[in-house]
């Protein structure tokens, strides 16, 4: 399960153990909160992150989408 560690405790993770997920997404963890974002940066579930952290997540997703797509294809 790939895990990306970013600034100030922000963690982005693809979870290969989940079943039945059709929409490509990542789990984002920050100071005890968890949010789920699709690869387009839309929040699907979970806690609302601080604006600055949400911006970092969306920027990461936009710059690394092809990498995430390849990881997803390899496991789903």
CHARMM internal coordinates of N, CA and C (Angstrom, degrees):
IC EDIT
DIST 1 N 1 CA 1.4340
DIST 1 CA 1 C 1.5303
ANGL 1 N 1 CA 1 C 107.89
DIST 1 C 2 N 1.3303
ANGL 1 CA 1 C 2 N 117.54
DIHE 1 N 1 CA 1 C 2 N 107.89
DIST 2 N 2 CA 1.4668
ANGL 1 C 2 N 2 CA 120.70
DIHE 1 CA 1 C 2 N 2 CA -179.33
DIST 2 CA 2 C 1.5299
ANGL 2 N 2 CA 2 C 111.77
DIHE 1 C 2 N 2 CA 2 C -63.43
DIST 2 C 3 N 1.3191
ANGL 2 CA 2 C 3 N 114.64
DIHE 2 N 2 CA 2 C 3 N 136.03
DIST 3 N 3 CA 1.4559
ANGL 2 C 3 N 3 CA 121.51
DIHE 2 CA 2 C 3 N 3 CA 178.93
DIST 3 CA 3 C 1.5145
ANGL 3 N 3 CA 3 C 108.37
DIHE 2 C 3 N 3 CA 3 C -130.27
DIST 3 C 4 N 1.3317
ANGL 3 CA 3 C 4 N 116.24
DIHE 3 N 3 CA 3 C 4 N 130.85
DIST 4 N 4 CA 1.4512
ANGL 3 C 4 N 4 CA 122.70
DIHE 3 CA 3 C 4 N 4 CA 178.88
DIST 4 CA 4 C 1.5213
ANGL 4 N 4 CA 4 C 107.28
DIHE 3 C 4 N 4 CA 4 C -112.89
DIST 4 C 5 N 1.3385
ANGL 4 CA 4 C 5 N 116.47
DIHE 4 N 4 CA 4 C 5 N 123.47
DIST 5 N 5 CA 1.4552
ANGL 4 C 5 N 5 CA 121.61
DIHE 4 CA 4 C 5 N 5 CA 178.30
DIST 5 CA 5 C 1.5144
ANGL 5 N 5 CA 5 C 108.31
DIHE 4 C 5 N 5 CA 5 C -100.20
DIST 5 C 6 N 1.3235
ANGL 5 CA 5 C 6 N 116.07
DIHE 5 N 5 CA 5 C 6 N 123.40
DIST 6 N 6 CA 1.4533
ANGL 5 C 6 N 6 CA 120.91
DIHE 5 CA 5 C 6 N 6 CA -177.52
DIST 6 CA 6 C 1.5220
ANGL 6 N 6 CA 6 C 109.56
DIHE 5 C 6 N 6 CA 6 C -113.76
DIST 6 C 7 N 1.3320
ANGL 6 CA 6 C 7 N 117.57
DIHE 6 N 6 CA 6 C 7 N -160.94
DIST 7 N 7 CA 1.4608
ANGL 6 C 7 N 7 CA 123.62
DIHE 6 CA 6 C 7 N 7 CA -175.53
DIST 7 CA 7 C 1.5271
ANGL 7 N 7 CA 7 C 113.08
DIHE 6 C 7 N 7 CA 7 C -68.39
DIST 7 C 8 N 1.3277
ANGL 7 CA 7 C 8 N 115.39
DIHE 7 N 7 CA 7 C 8 N 143.66
DIST 8 N 8 CA 1.4632
ANGL 7 C 8 N 8 CA 122.88
DIHE 7 CA 7 C 8 N 8 CA 169.92
DIST 8 CA 8 C 1.5216
ANGL 8 N 8 CA 8 C 115.13
DIHE 7 C 8 N 8 CA 8 C 52.93
DIST 8 C 9 N 1.3209
ANGL 8 CA 8 C 9 N 117.42
DIHE 8 N 8 CA 8 C 9 N 38.68
DIST 9 N 9 CA 1.4563
ANGL 8 C 9 N 9 CA 120.19
DIHE 8 CA 8 C 9 N 9 CA 174.94
DIST 9 CA 9 C 1.5132
ANGL 9 N 9 CA 9 C 115.58
DIHE 8 C 9 N 9 CA 9 C 87.36
DIST 9 C 10 N 1.3101
ANGL 9 CA 9 C 10 N 118.76
DIHE 9 N 9 CA 9 C 10 N 6.69
DIST 10 N 10 CA 1.4597
ANGL 9 C 10 N 10 CA 122.31
DIHE 9 CA 9 C 10 N 10 CA 177.72
DIST 10 CA 10 C 1.5234
ANGL 10 N 10 CA 10 C 108.97
DIHE 9 C 10 N 10 CA 10 C -78.18
DIST 10 C 11 N 1.3487
ANGL 10 CA 10 C 11 N 116.26
DIHE 10 N 10 CA 10 C 11 N 127.67
DIST 11 N 11 CA 1.4621
ANGL 10 C 11 N 11 CA 121.65
DIHE 10 CA 10 C 11 N 11 CA -177.14
DIST 11 CA 11 C 1.5277
ANGL 11 N 11 CA 11 C 108.68
DIHE 10 C 11 N 11 CA 11 C -129.24
DIST 11 C 12 N 1.3394
ANGL 11 CA 11 C 12 N 116.14
DIHE 11 N 11 CA 11 C 12 N 133.15
DIST 12 N 12 CA 1.4627
ANGL 11 C 12 N 12 CA 122.25
DIHE 11 CA 11 C 12 N 12 CA 176.78
DIST 12 CA 12 C 1.5166
ANGL 12 N 12 CA 12 C 107.31
DIHE 11 C 12 N 12 CA 12 C -116.84
DIST 12 C 13 N 1.3436
ANGL 12 CA 12 C 13 N 116.11
DIHE 12 N 12 CA 12 C 13 N 132.35
DIST 13 N 13 CA 1.4626
ANGL 12 C 13 N 13 CA 119.43
DIHE 12 CA 12 C 13 N 13 CA -174.63
DIST 13 CA 13 C 1.5324
ANGL 13 N 13 CA 13 C 110.79
DIHE 12 C 13 N 13 CA 13 C -140.42
DIST 13 C 14 N 1.3340
ANGL 13 CA 13 C 14 N 116.00
DIHE 13 N 13 CA 13 C 14 N 137.70
DIST 14 N 14 CA 1.4612
ANGL 13 C 14 N 14 CA 121.86
DIHE 13 CA 13 C 14 N 14 CA 167.10
DIST 14 CA 14 C 1.5084
ANGL 14 N 14 CA 14 C 106.29
DIHE 13 C 14 N 14 CA 14 C -95.35
DIST 14 C 15 N 1.3135
ANGL 14 CA 14 C 15 N 116.82
DIHE 14 N 14 CA 14 C 15 N 130.45
DIST 15 N 15 CA 1.4574
ANGL 14 C 15 N 15 CA 121.46
DIHE 14 CA 14 C 15 N 15 CA -176.83
DIST 15 CA 15 C 1.5242
ANGL 15 N 15 CA 15 C 108.98
DIHE 14 C 15 N 15 CA 15 C -108.14
DIST 15 C 16 N 1.3219
ANGL 15 CA 15 C 16 N 116.84
DIHE 15 N 15 CA 15 C 16 N 106.67
DIST 16 N 16 CA 1.4557
ANGL 15 C 16 N 16 CA 121.83
DIHE 15 CA 15 C 16 N 16 CA -178.28
DIST 16 CA 16 C 1.5247
ANGL 16 N 16 CA 16 C 113.34
DIHE 15 C 16 N 16 CA 16 C -78.77
DIST 16 C 17 N 1.3097
ANGL 16 CA 16 C 17 N 117.94
DIHE 16 N 16 CA 16 C 17 N -10.33
DIST 17 N 17 CA 1.4653
ANGL 16 C 17 N 17 CA 120.64
DIHE 16 CA 16 C 17 N 17 CA -176.12
DIST 17 CA 17 C 1.5261
ANGL 17 N 17 CA 17 C 113.42
DIHE 16 C 17 N 17 CA 17 C -85.89
DIST 17 C 18 N 1.2985
ANGL 17 CA 17 C 18 N 117.81
DIHE 17 N 17 CA 17 C 18 N -7.97
DIST 18 N 18 CA 1.4653
ANGL 17 C 18 N 18 CA 120.60
DIHE 17 CA 17 C 18 N 18 CA 179.88
DIST 18 CA 18 C 1.5219
ANGL 18 N 18 CA 18 C 109.93
DIHE 17 C 18 N 18 CA 18 C -77.56
DIST 18 C 19 N 1.2939
ANGL 18 CA 18 C 19 N 116.13
DIHE 18 N 18 CA 18 C 19 N 144.25
DIST 19 N 19 CA 1.4631
ANGL 18 C 19 N 19 CA 121.25
DIHE 18 CA 18 C 19 N 19 CA 179.45
DIST 19 CA 19 C 1.5218
ANGL 19 N 19 CA 19 C 109.97
DIHE 18 C 19 N 19 CA 19 C -114.36
DIST 19 C 20 N 1.3251
ANGL 19 CA 19 C 20 N 116.01
DIHE 19 N 19 CA 19 C 20 N 149.92
DIST 20 N 20 CA 1.4537
ANGL 19 C 20 N 20 CA 121.11
DIHE 19 CA 19 C 20 N 20 CA 172.80
DIST 20 CA 20 C 1.5209
ANGL 20 N 20 CA 20 C 115.57
DIHE 19 C 20 N 20 CA 20 C 79.03
DIST 20 C 21 N 1.3240
ANGL 20 CA 20 C 21 N 117.61
DIHE 20 N 20 CA 20 C 21 N 16.94
DIST 21 N 21 CA 1.4585
ANGL 20 C 21 N 21 CA 119.87
DIHE 20 CA 20 C 21 N 21 CA 179.06
DIST 21 CA 21 C 1.5156
ANGL 21 N 21 CA 21 C 109.75
DIHE 20 C 21 N 21 CA 21 C -94.78
DIST 21 C 22 N 1.3116
ANGL 21 CA 21 C 22 N 116.33
DIHE 21 N 21 CA 21 C 22 N 118.62
DIST 22 N 22 CA 1.4533
ANGL 21 C 22 N 22 CA 120.72
DIHE 21 CA 21 C 22 N 22 CA 177.70
DIST 22 CA 22 C 1.5208
ANGL 22 N 22 CA 22 C 111.54
DIHE 21 C 22 N 22 CA 22 C -94.42
DIST 22 C 23 N 1.3142
ANGL 22 CA 22 C 23 N 117.09
DIHE 22 N 22 CA 22 C 23 N -33.14
DIST 23 N 23 CA 1.4600
ANGL 22 C 23 N 23 CA 120.99
DIHE 22 CA 22 C 23 N 23 CA -178.08
DIST 23 CA 23 C 1.5298
ANGL 23 N 23 CA 23 C 109.37
DIHE 22 C 23 N 23 CA 23 C -85.55
DIST 23 C 24 N 1.3195
ANGL 23 CA 23 C 24 N 115.53
DIHE 23 N 23 CA 23 C 24 N 127.19
DIST 24 N 24 CA 1.4610
ANGL 23 C 24 N 24 CA 120.98
DIHE 23 CA 23 C 24 N 24 CA 179.97
DIST 24 CA 24 C 1.5264
ANGL 24 N 24 CA 24 C 108.71
DIHE 23 C 24 N 24 CA 24 C -67.33
DIST 24 C 25 N 1.3455
ANGL 24 CA 24 C 25 N 116.31
DIHE 24 N 24 CA 24 C 25 N 130.81
DIST 25 N 25 CA 1.4580
ANGL 24 C 25 N 25 CA 119.63
DIHE 24 CA 24 C 25 N 25 CA -175.89
DIST 25 CA 25 C 1.5217
ANGL 25 N 25 CA 25 C 111.67
DIHE 24 C 25 N 25 CA 25 C -155.34
DIST 25 C 26 N 1.3287
ANGL 25 CA 25 C 26 N 114.13
DIHE 25 N 25 CA 25 C 26 N 166.70
DIST 26 N 26 CA 1.4631
ANGL 25 C 26 N 26 CA 121.94
DIHE 25 CA 25 C 26 N 26 CA 173.93
DIST 26 CA 26 C 1.5257
ANGL 26 N 26 CA 26 C 108.20
DIHE 25 C 26 N 26 CA 26 C -126.76
DIST 26 C 27 N 1.3159
ANGL 26 CA 26 C 27 N 114.69
DIHE 26 N 26 CA 26 C 27 N 155.87
DIST 27 N 27 CA 1.4577
ANGL 26 C 27 N 27 CA 121.77
DIHE 26 CA 26 C 27 N 27 CA 173.01
DIST 27 CA 27 C 1.5233
ANGL 27 N 27 CA 27 C 106.96
DIHE 26 C 27 N 27 CA 27 C -101.86
DIST 27 C 28 N 1.3167
ANGL 27 CA 27 C 28 N 116.19
DIHE 27 N 27 CA 27 C 28 N 133.47
DIST 28 N 28 CA 1.4575
ANGL 27 C 28 N 28 CA 121.95
DIHE 27 CA 27 C 28 N 28 CA -178.22
DIST 28 CA 28 C 1.5219
ANGL 28 N 28 CA 28 C 107.73
DIHE 27 C 28 N 28 CA 28 C -117.73
DIST 28 C 29 N 1.3220
ANGL 28 CA 28 C 29 N 115.76
DIHE 28 N 28 CA 28 C 29 N 129.52
DIST 29 N 29 CA 1.4625
ANGL 28 C 29 N 29 CA 121.89
DIHE 28 CA 28 C 29 N 29 CA -179.14
DIST 29 CA 29 C 1.5227
ANGL 29 N 29 CA 29 C 108.94
DIHE 28 C 29 N 29 CA 29 C -118.49
DIST 29 C 30 N 1.3334
ANGL 29 CA 29 C 30 N 114.91
DIHE 29 N 29 CA 29 C 30 N 135.23
DIST 30 N 30 CA 1.4664
ANGL 29 C 30 N 30 CA 119.85
DIHE 29 CA 29 C 30 N 30 CA 178.58
DIST 30 CA 30 C 1.5204
ANGL 30 N 30 CA 30 C 109.35
DIHE 29 C 30 N 30 CA 30 C -153.70
DIST 30 C 31 N 1.3101
ANGL 30 CA 30 C 31 N 116.51
DIHE 30 N 30 CA 30 C 31 N 114.27
DIST 31 N 31 CA 1.4716
ANGL 30 C 31 N 31 CA 123.43
DIHE 30 CA 30 C 31 N 31 CA 177.22
DIST 31 CA 31 C 1.5280
ANGL 31 N 31 CA 31 C 113.18
DIHE 30 C 31 N 31 CA 31 C 46.24
DIST 31 C 32 N 1.3175
ANGL 31 CA 31 C 32 N 115.60
DIHE 31 N 31 CA 31 C 32 N 53.17
DIST 32 N 32 CA 1.4534
ANGL 31 C 32 N 32 CA 121.27
DIHE 31 CA 31 C 32 N 32 CA 175.97
DIST 32 CA 32 C 1.5242
ANGL 32 N 32 CA 32 C 115.08
DIHE 31 C 32 N 32 CA 32 C 81.98
DIST 32 C 33 N 1.3102
ANGL 32 CA 32 C 33 N 117.70
DIHE 32 N 32 CA 32 C 33 N -0.61
DIST 33 N 33 CA 1.4594
ANGL 32 C 33 N 33 CA 121.75
DIHE 32 CA 32 C 33 N 33 CA 177.58
DIST 33 CA 33 C 1.5204
ANGL 33 N 33 CA 33 C 109.11
DIHE 32 C 33 N 33 CA 33 C -103.36
DIST 33 C 34 N 1.3241
ANGL 33 CA 33 C 34 N 116.03
DIHE 33 N 33 CA 33 C 34 N 152.29
DIST 34 N 34 CA 1.4627
ANGL 33 C 34 N 34 CA 121.25
DIHE 33 CA 33 C 34 N 34 CA 175.98
DIST 34 CA 34 C 1.5208
ANGL 34 N 34 CA 34 C 108.77
DIHE 33 C 34 N 34 CA 34 C -132.09
DIST 34 C 35 N 1.3272
ANGL 34 CA 34 C 35 N 115.11
DIHE 34 N 34 CA 34 C 35 N 135.59
DIST 35 N 35 CA 1.4611
ANGL 34 C 35 N 35 CA 121.81
DIHE 34 CA 34 C 35 N 35 CA 175.30
DIST 35 CA 35 C 1.5226
ANGL 35 N 35 CA 35 C 107.84
DIHE 34 C 35 N 35 CA 35 C -133.87
DIST 35 C 36 N 1.3238
ANGL 35 CA 35 C 36 N 116.34
DIHE 35 N 35 CA 35 C 36 N 154.58
DIST 36 N 36 CA 1.4649
ANGL 35 C 36 N 36 CA 121.91
DIHE 35 CA 35 C 36 N 36 CA 179.09
DIST 36 CA 36 C 1.5262
ANGL 36 N 36 CA 36 C 107.63
DIHE 35 C 36 N 36 CA 36 C -119.56
DIST 36 C 37 N 1.3370
ANGL 36 CA 36 C 37 N 115.31
DIHE 36 N 36 CA 36 C 37 N 129.30
DIST 37 N 37 CA 1.4635
ANGL 36 C 37 N 37 CA 121.69
DIHE 36 CA 36 C 37 N 37 CA 179.89
DIST 37 CA 37 C 1.5166
ANGL 37 N 37 CA 37 C 109.41
DIHE 36 C 37 N 37 CA 37 C -125.44
DIST 37 C 38 N 1.3372
ANGL 37 CA 37 C 38 N 116.06
DIHE 37 N 37 CA 37 C 38 N 142.18
DIST 38 N 38 CA 1.4593
ANGL 37 C 38 N 38 CA 118.27
DIHE 37 CA 37 C 38 N 38 CA 171.80
DIST 38 CA 38 C 1.5275
ANGL 38 N 38 CA 38 C 108.33
DIHE 37 C 38 N 38 CA 38 C -79.22
DIST 38 C 39 N 1.3147
ANGL 38 CA 38 C 39 N 116.77
DIHE 38 N 38 CA 38 C 39 N 173.29
DIST 39 N 39 CA 1.4614
ANGL 38 C 39 N 39 CA 120.55
DIHE 38 CA 38 C 39 N 39 CA -175.44
DIST 39 CA 39 C 1.5262
ANGL 39 N 39 CA 39 C 112.80
DIHE 38 C 39 N 39 CA 39 C -68.19
DIST 39 C 40 N 1.3394
ANGL 39 CA 39 C 40 N 117.54
DIHE 39 N 39 CA 39 C 40 N -12.65
DIST 40 N 40 CA 1.4672
ANGL 39 C 40 N 40 CA 121.48
DIHE 39 CA 39 C 40 N 40 CA 176.57
DIST 40 CA 40 C 1.5306
ANGL 40 N 40 CA 40 C 111.75
DIHE 39 C 40 N 40 CA 40 C -88.45
DIST 40 C 41 N 1.3306
ANGL 40 CA 40 C 41 N 117.56
DIHE 40 N 40 CA 40 C 41 N -4.84
DIST 41 N 41 CA 1.4505
ANGL 40 C 41 N 41 CA 121.16
DIHE 40 CA 40 C 41 N 41 CA 179.49
DIST 41 CA 41 C 1.5127
ANGL 41 N 41 CA 41 C 114.62
DIHE 40 C 41 N 41 CA 41 C 93.47
DIST 41 C 42 N 1.3231
ANGL 41 CA 41 C 42 N 117.59
DIHE 41 N 41 CA 41 C 42 N 8.30
DIST 42 N 42 CA 1.4592
ANGL 41 C 42 N 42 CA 120.93
DIHE 41 CA 41 C 42 N 42 CA 177.59
DIST 42 CA 42 C 1.5216
ANGL 42 N 42 CA 42 C 109.32
DIHE 41 C 42 N 42 CA 42 C -84.43
DIST 42 C 43 N 1.3185
ANGL 42 CA 42 C 43 N 116.71
DIHE 42 N 42 CA 42 C 43 N 130.26
DIST 43 N 43 CA 1.4607
ANGL 42 C 43 N 43 CA 119.90
DIHE 42 CA 42 C 43 N 43 CA 177.99
DIST 43 CA 43 C 1.5138
ANGL 43 N 43 CA 43 C 109.45
DIHE 42 C 43 N 43 CA 43 C -75.58
DIST 43 C 44 N 1.3296
ANGL 43 CA 43 C 44 N 115.96
DIHE 43 N 43 CA 43 C 44 N 127.33
DIST 44 N 44 CA 1.4597
ANGL 43 C 44 N 44 CA 122.39
DIHE 43 CA 43 C 44 N 44 CA -177.94
DIST 44 CA 44 C 1.5189
ANGL 44 N 44 CA 44 C 112.73
DIHE 43 C 44 N 44 CA 44 C -99.50
DIST 44 C 45 N 1.3315
ANGL 44 CA 44 C 45 N 117.35
DIHE 44 N 44 CA 44 C 45 N -31.51
DIST 45 N 45 CA 1.4651
ANGL 44 C 45 N 45 CA 120.59
DIHE 44 CA 44 C 45 N 45 CA -175.66
DIST 45 CA 45 C 1.5278
ANGL 45 N 45 CA 45 C 109.13
DIHE 44 C 45 N 45 CA 45 C -165.17
DIST 45 C 46 N 1.3225
ANGL 45 CA 45 C 46 N 114.50
DIHE 45 N 45 CA 45 C 46 N 169.53
DIST 46 N 46 CA 1.4555
ANGL 45 C 46 N 46 CA 120.78
DIHE 45 CA 45 C 46 N 46 CA 171.52
DIST 46 CA 46 C 1.5081
ANGL 46 N 46 CA 46 C 114.77
DIHE 45 C 46 N 46 CA 46 C 93.51
DIST 46 C 47 N 1.3195
ANGL 46 CA 46 C 47 N 114.17
DIHE 46 N 46 CA 46 C 47 N -166.38
DIST 47 N 47 CA 1.4619
ANGL 46 C 47 N 47 CA 123.00
DIHE 46 CA 46 C 47 N 47 CA -176.67
DIST 47 CA 47 C 1.5203
ANGL 47 N 47 CA 47 C 111.33
DIHE 46 C 47 N 47 CA 47 C -73.30
DIST 47 C 48 N 1.3048
ANGL 47 CA 47 C 48 N 114.96
DIHE 47 N 47 CA 47 C 48 N 155.30
DIST 48 N 48 CA 1.4591
ANGL 47 C 48 N 48 CA 121.52
DIHE 47 CA 47 C 48 N 48 CA 174.17
DIST 48 CA 48 C 1.5267
ANGL 48 N 48 CA 48 C 107.67
DIHE 47 C 48 N 48 CA 48 C -84.54
DIST 48 C 49 N 1.3198
ANGL 48 CA 48 C 49 N 116.93
DIHE 48 N 48 CA 48 C 49 N 121.00
DIST 49 N 49 CA 1.4609
ANGL 48 C 49 N 49 CA 121.48
DIHE 48 CA 48 C 49 N 49 CA 178.58
DIST 49 CA 49 C 1.5205
ANGL 49 N 49 CA 49 C 109.93
DIHE 48 C 49 N 49 CA 49 C -80.99
DIST 49 C 50 N 1.3475
ANGL 49 CA 49 C 50 N 117.24
DIHE 49 N 49 CA 49 C 50 N 156.74
DIST 50 N 50 CA 1.4624
ANGL 49 C 50 N 50 CA 119.44
DIHE 49 CA 49 C 50 N 50 CA 172.73
DIST 50 CA 50 C 1.5370
ANGL 50 N 50 CA 50 C 109.48
DIHE 49 C 50 N 50 CA 50 C -57.36
DIST 50 C 51 N 1.3217
ANGL 50 CA 50 C 51 N 116.44
DIHE 50 N 50 CA 50 C 51 N 147.03
DIST 51 N 51 CA 1.4743
ANGL 50 C 51 N 51 CA 121.79
DIHE 50 CA 50 C 51 N 51 CA -175.30
DIST 51 CA 51 C 1.5297
ANGL 51 N 51 CA 51 C 112.57
DIHE 50 C 51 N 51 CA 51 C -51.53
DIST 51 C 52 N 1.3247
ANGL 51 CA 51 C 52 N 116.89
DIHE 51 N 51 CA 51 C 52 N -43.71
DIST 52 N 52 CA 1.4693
ANGL 51 C 52 N 52 CA 120.61
DIHE 51 CA 51 C 52 N 52 CA -177.73
DIST 52 CA 52 C 1.5315
ANGL 52 N 52 CA 52 C 110.61
DIHE 51 C 52 N 52 CA 52 C -62.89
DIST 52 C 53 N 1.3304
ANGL 52 CA 52 C 53 N 116.89
DIHE 52 N 52 CA 52 C 53 N -41.29
DIST 53 N 53 CA 1.4649
ANGL 52 C 53 N 53 CA 120.79
DIHE 52 CA 52 C 53 N 53 CA -179.26
DIST 53 CA 53 C 1.5284
ANGL 53 N 53 CA 53 C 110.50
DIHE 52 C 53 N 53 CA 53 C -71.64
DIST 53 C 54 N 1.3252
ANGL 53 CA 53 C 54 N 116.24
DIHE 53 N 53 CA 53 C 54 N -38.91
DIST 54 N 54 CA 1.4594
ANGL 53 C 54 N 54 CA 119.15
DIHE 53 CA 53 C 54 N 54 CA 176.76
DIST 54 CA 54 C 1.5291
ANGL 54 N 54 CA 54 C 110.53
DIHE 53 C 54 N 54 CA 54 C -61.53
DIST 54 C 55 N 1.3108
ANGL 54 CA 54 C 55 N 116.84
DIHE 54 N 54 CA 54 C 55 N -39.43
DIST 55 N 55 CA 1.4696
ANGL 54 C 55 N 55 CA 121.43
DIHE 54 CA 54 C 55 N 55 CA 177.83
DIST 55 CA 55 C 1.5318
ANGL 55 N 55 CA 55 C 110.48
DIHE 54 C 55 N 55 CA 55 C -62.57
DIST 55 C 56 N 1.3314
ANGL 55 CA 55 C 56 N 117.02
DIHE 55 N 55 CA 55 C 56 N -42.46
DIST 56 N 56 CA 1.4687
ANGL 55 C 56 N 56 CA 120.97
DIHE 55 CA 55 C 56 N 56 CA 177.41
DIST 56 CA 56 C 1.5278
ANGL 56 N 56 CA 56 C 111.31
DIHE 55 C 56 N 56 CA 56 C -60.92
DIST 56 C 57 N 1.3270
ANGL 56 CA 56 C 57 N 115.93
DIHE 56 N 56 CA 56 C 57 N -43.02
DIST 57 N 57 CA 1.4654
ANGL 56 C 57 N 57 CA 120.46
DIHE 56 CA 56 C 57 N 57 CA 179.77
DIST 57 CA 57 C 1.5204
ANGL 57 N 57 CA 57 C 110.18
DIHE 56 C 57 N 57 CA 57 C -62.36
DIST 57 C 58 N 1.3154
ANGL 57 CA 57 C 58 N 116.88
DIHE 57 N 57 CA 57 C 58 N -47.96
DIST 58 N 58 CA 1.4637
ANGL 57 C 58 N 58 CA 120.92
DIHE 57 CA 57 C 58 N 58 CA -179.07
DIST 58 CA 58 C 1.5231
ANGL 58 N 58 CA 58 C 111.82
DIHE 57 C 58 N 58 CA 58 C -63.47
DIST 58 C 59 N 1.3111
ANGL 58 CA 58 C 59 N 116.92
DIHE 58 N 58 CA 58 C 59 N -38.02
DIST 59 N 59 CA 1.4624
ANGL 58 C 59 N 59 CA 120.65
DIHE 58 CA 58 C 59 N 59 CA 177.28
DIST 59 CA 59 C 1.5314
ANGL 59 N 59 CA 59 C 110.34
DIHE 58 C 59 N 59 CA 59 C -64.94
DIST 59 C 60 N 1.3300
ANGL 59 CA 59 C 60 N 116.56
DIHE 59 N 59 CA 59 C 60 N -44.60
DIST 60 N 60 CA 1.4622
ANGL 59 C 60 N 60 CA 120.40
DIHE 59 CA 59 C 60 N 60 CA 177.74
DIST 60 CA 60 C 1.5262
ANGL 60 N 60 CA 60 C 110.24
DIHE 59 C 60 N 60 CA 60 C -59.71
DIST 60 C 61 N 1.3287
ANGL 60 CA 60 C 61 N 117.11
DIHE 60 N 60 CA 60 C 61 N -47.26
DIST 61 N 61 CA 1.4679
ANGL 60 C 61 N 61 CA 120.83
DIHE 60 CA 60 C 61 N 61 CA -178.63
DIST 61 CA 61 C 1.5264
ANGL 61 N 61 CA 61 C 111.44
DIHE 60 C 61 N 61 CA 61 C -61.31
DIST 61 C 62 N 1.3128
ANGL 61 CA 61 C 62 N 117.32
DIHE 61 N 61 CA 61 C 62 N -40.58
DIST 62 N 62 CA 1.4688
ANGL 61 C 62 N 62 CA 119.40
DIHE 61 CA 61 C 62 N 62 CA -179.31
DIST 62 CA 62 C 1.5271
ANGL 62 N 62 CA 62 C 111.93
DIHE 61 C 62 N 62 CA 62 C -68.68
DIST 62 C 63 N 1.3234
ANGL 62 CA 62 C 63 N 117.64
DIHE 62 N 62 CA 62 C 63 N -35.10
DIST 63 N 63 CA 1.4666
ANGL 62 C 63 N 63 CA 120.81
DIHE 62 CA 62 C 63 N 63 CA -178.99
DIST 63 CA 63 C 1.5229
ANGL 63 N 63 CA 63 C 114.12
DIHE 62 C 63 N 63 CA 63 C -82.80
DIST 63 C 64 N 1.3179
ANGL 63 CA 63 C 64 N 117.48
DIHE 63 N 63 CA 63 C 64 N -19.83
DIST 64 N 64 CA 1.4684
ANGL 63 C 64 N 64 CA 120.73
DIHE 63 CA 63 C 64 N 64 CA -174.70
DIST 64 CA 64 C 1.5237
ANGL 64 N 64 CA 64 C 113.36
DIHE 63 C 64 N 64 CA 64 C -122.03
DIST 64 C 65 N 1.2934
ANGL 64 CA 64 C 65 N 116.28
DIHE 64 N 64 CA 64 C 65 N 20.01
DIST 65 N 65 CA 1.4635
ANGL 64 C 65 N 65 CA 119.90
DIHE 64 CA 64 C 65 N 65 CA -175.90
DIST 65 CA 65 C 1.5314
ANGL 65 N 65 CA 65 C 112.26
DIHE 64 C 65 N 65 CA 65 C -59.22
DIST 65 C 66 N 1.3275
ANGL 65 CA 65 C 66 N 118.36
DIHE 65 N 65 CA 65 C 66 N -44.99
DIST 66 N 66 CA 1.4716
ANGL 65 C 66 N 66 CA 119.80
DIHE 65 CA 65 C 66 N 66 CA -177.80
DIST 66 CA 66 C 1.5299
ANGL 66 N 66 CA 66 C 110.82
DIHE 65 C 66 N 66 CA 66 C -63.60
DIST 66 C 67 N 1.3184
ANGL 66 CA 66 C 67 N 117.86
DIHE 66 N 66 CA 66 C 67 N -37.56
DIST 67 N 67 CA 1.4598
ANGL 66 C 67 N 67 CA 122.16
DIHE 66 CA 66 C 67 N 67 CA 176.54
DIST 67 CA 67 C 1.5294
ANGL 67 N 67 CA 67 C 110.27
DIHE 66 C 67 N 67 CA 67 C -62.91
DIST 67 C 68 N 1.3302
ANGL 67 CA 67 C 68 N 116.72
DIHE 67 N 67 CA 67 C 68 N -46.58
DIST 68 N 68 CA 1.4634
ANGL 67 C 68 N 68 CA 121.27
DIHE 67 CA 67 C 68 N 68 CA 179.35
DIST 68 CA 68 C 1.5257
ANGL 68 N 68 CA 68 C 111.12
DIHE 67 C 68 N 68 CA 68 C -64.16
DIST 68 C 69 N 1.3312
ANGL 68 CA 68 C 69 N 116.56
DIHE 68 N 68 CA 68 C 69 N -38.59
DIST 69 N 69 CA 1.4731
ANGL 68 C 69 N 69 CA 121.10
DIHE 68 CA 68 C 69 N 69 CA 177.90
DIST 69 CA 69 C 1.5314
ANGL 69 N 69 CA 69 C 110.57
DIHE 68 C 69 N 69 CA 69 C -60.27
DIST 69 C 70 N 1.3215
ANGL 69 CA 69 C 70 N 116.88
DIHE 69 N 69 CA 69 C 70 N -42.95
DIST 70 N 70 CA 1.4748
ANGL 69 C 70 N 70 CA 121.11
DIHE 69 CA 69 C 70 N 70 CA 179.08
DIST 70 CA 70 C 1.5206
ANGL 70 N 70 CA 70 C 110.76
DIHE 69 C 70 N 70 CA 70 C -64.70
DIST 70 C 71 N 1.3139
ANGL 70 CA 70 C 71 N 117.42
DIHE 70 N 70 CA 70 C 71 N -43.17
DIST 71 N 71 CA 1.4695
ANGL 70 C 71 N 71 CA 120.66
DIHE 70 CA 70 C 71 N 71 CA 177.75
DIST 71 CA 71 C 1.5174
ANGL 71 N 71 CA 71 C 110.09
DIHE 70 C 71 N 71 CA 71 C -60.88
DIST 71 C 72 N 1.3253
ANGL 71 CA 71 C 72 N 116.03
DIHE 71 N 71 CA 71 C 72 N -44.16
DIST 72 N 72 CA 1.4764
ANGL 71 C 72 N 72 CA 120.86
DIHE 71 CA 71 C 72 N 72 CA -178.43
DIST 72 CA 72 C 1.5193
ANGL 72 N 72 CA 72 C 110.35
DIHE 71 C 72 N 72 CA 72 C -63.72
DIST 72 C 73 N 1.3387
ANGL 72 CA 72 C 73 N 117.03
DIHE 72 N 72 CA 72 C 73 N -44.96
DIST 73 N 73 CA 1.4679
ANGL 72 C 73 N 73 CA 121.29
DIHE 72 CA 72 C 73 N 73 CA -179.24
DIST 73 CA 73 C 1.5265
ANGL 73 N 73 CA 73 C 111.55
DIHE 72 C 73 N 73 CA 73 C -61.09
DIST 73 C 74 N 1.3149
ANGL 73 CA 73 C 74 N 115.89
DIHE 73 N 73 CA 73 C 74 N -34.93
DIST 74 N 74 CA 1.4556
ANGL 73 C 74 N 74 CA 119.96
DIHE 73 CA 73 C 74 N 74 CA -177.87
DIST 74 CA 74 C 1.5157
ANGL 74 N 74 CA 74 C 114.44
DIHE 73 C 74 N 74 CA 74 C -71.84
DIST 74 C 75 N 1.3312
ANGL 74 CA 74 C 75 N 117.12
DIHE 74 N 74 CA 74 C 75 N -14.72
DIST 75 N 75 CA 1.4648
ANGL 74 C 75 N 75 CA 119.05
DIHE 74 CA 74 C 75 N 75 CA -174.34
DIST 75 CA 75 C 1.5131
ANGL 75 N 75 CA 75 C 115.25
DIHE 74 C 75 N 75 CA 75 C -128.07
DIST 75 C 76 N 1.3357
ANGL 75 CA 75 C 76 N 118.00
DIHE 75 N 75 CA 75 C 76 N -7.87
DIST 76 N 76 CA 1.4681
ANGL 75 C 76 N 76 CA 119.69
DIHE 75 CA 75 C 76 N 76 CA -178.13
DIST 76 CA 76 C 1.5066
ANGL 76 N 76 CA 76 C 110.94
DIHE 75 C 76 N 76 CA 76 C -123.14
END
COOR INIT
IC SEED 1 N 1 CA 1 C
IC BUILD
